[in-house]
Amino acid sequence: MFVRRNLASVLTRVSRQYPVVTVTGPRQSGKTTLCRHVFPRKPYVNLERIDDRSYAASDPRGFLADHPDGAVLDEVQHAPDLLSYLQAEVDDDPRPGRWILTGSEHFGLSGTVAQTLAGRTAVLHLLPLAIDELGRFASAPGDLLQTLFSGGFPRIHDQAIPPGRWVGDYVQTYLQRDVRRLLAIGDLEALHTFMRLLAGRTAQELNLSGLGADAGVSHNTARSWLSVLEASFLVFRLPAWSKSPRKRLVKTPKIHWMDTGLVCYLLGIRSPAELKTHPLRGPIFESWVAAEVYKAHANRGLAPALFHLRQPRGPEVDLLVDRGADIRGVECKSGATVASDALNALEGLAATLGPAQPVGRGVLVYGGSSRQRRTHADIVPWNALAGVDWFG
């Protein structure tokens, strides 16, 4: 069953503007399904198939000539040299929307696309399901804990597969097919331990030295492994806010996982009931909120400008959304009630950032069901998050 994805309208629009559109994202996020649905009349070639990959590699000009009106080329990272020939082909025939490329993001693909097809391709990112997309499935989870536990990979909800089973298979496949190939890792158990430890640090400030030490690997190895997880859109960093962009790069970022179902599996959480009393329920919820805001931007074809605020003395704010005209602060509370002091940091954000930085209305996302409008902030239920304006 095809469920409409929010990125579809953006994909259609940019295909009228560029000769090539590249759709990247984690494995199993629905890239192939989306592109084949939006472009049903285009030939489809899966470059994971050895025969198609061999043809594209051994005779790229003949391969491209077989598709004079373009095609959907799936998993194009398997034929990176083809992109140089594609560059020359679209320079000769720059009709928009001819070539649709998909690929599971990693170092080789992103670097090759940026270098070879600069100015010729739009790059879009399809991530796991956002909450409004999740609600389009007949088997969509009905409460917060089930939503966090299930995560947003489409096949879980399309086929009604138990989340733990599917994610377990996903982790093993990912470890064996992608990470192992990219990094030539011999000890998969060490990497699995690293991922479990990183899951336990979701929504926390990143300490690579401590993480590496706990995993039994060097700081450089930990950095390398984390970079692959980032390039695969499984985790993302939230820089610390500073008035100086340079300082944002050196202050300690937070680490968030893109999919909370994956976090639950790595933490050994095997049911929503276990999540209810788990000590990391709050950080898991915070990562879910941060990922939803990230997806909201990606689904519009935008690069999110997201930060967190932490000071030696003063209020901390889970998430800052730079909307251009102002900064919007976001606090995340997984409980179904809002404590009397829960809005203190948001109410004091303008004073914290100073008069030179415009501040918009704050947002407190919580696990309850009632929406409230306070003087300086909106209290928003978790299941109404898709209705928040992150763009000004």
Number of C-alpha atoms within 10 A of each C-alpha: 8 12 16 15 19 18 21 16 14 14 25 15 11 19 22 14 15 19 24 29 26 23 25 25 22 24 23 16 20 20 25 20 14 20 22 17 15 14 17 11 10 19 14 18 16 17 22 15 12 11 11 14 20 16 15 20 17 11 12 20 16 11 17 17 12 11 15 11 14 21 22 26 22 24 25 24 24 21 19 18 15 20 20 15 15 18 20 14 15 19 12 9 13 15 17 18 22 22 24 25 24 27 23 25 23 22 13 13 22 17 12 16 20 13 12 18 20 11 11 19 25 20 19 22 26 26 28 26 21 23 21 16 17 23 16 14 17 10 13 18 17 10 12 19 19 18 19 23 26 27 26 24 24 19 15 19 22 16 10 14 13 12 24 21 12 18 22 14 12 15 16 12 13 16 17 13 11 16 19 15 12 13 12 10 15 10 9 15 11 14 21 16 15 22 21 19 17 24 24 17 21 25 24 19 19 18 14 17 16 14 20 20 13 13 19 15 17 16 15 12 16 20 15 13 18 19 16 19 18 20 19 21 23 20 21 23 18 24 23 23 24 17 11 8 10 9 13 16 13 11 14 19 23 23 22 30 25 27 25 24 26 27 27 28 22 22 17 12 17 16 17 18 12 14 20 16 9 13 9 18 19 17 20 28 25 26 29 27 24 27 22 22 22 22 25 25 18 19 22 17 18 14 14 18 15 21 24 22 22 18 11 6 6 11 15 17 19 25 26 24 22 20 17 11 12 15 24 26 27 25 22 24 23 21 15 13 13 16 9 7 7 14 21 13 19 27 18 13 24 20 11 16 16 11 9 8 14 13 22 20 19 24 24 22 25 27 20 18 14 13 15 12 11 13 9 17 19 19 21 22 20 25 19 15 19 15 9 12 11 16 14 11
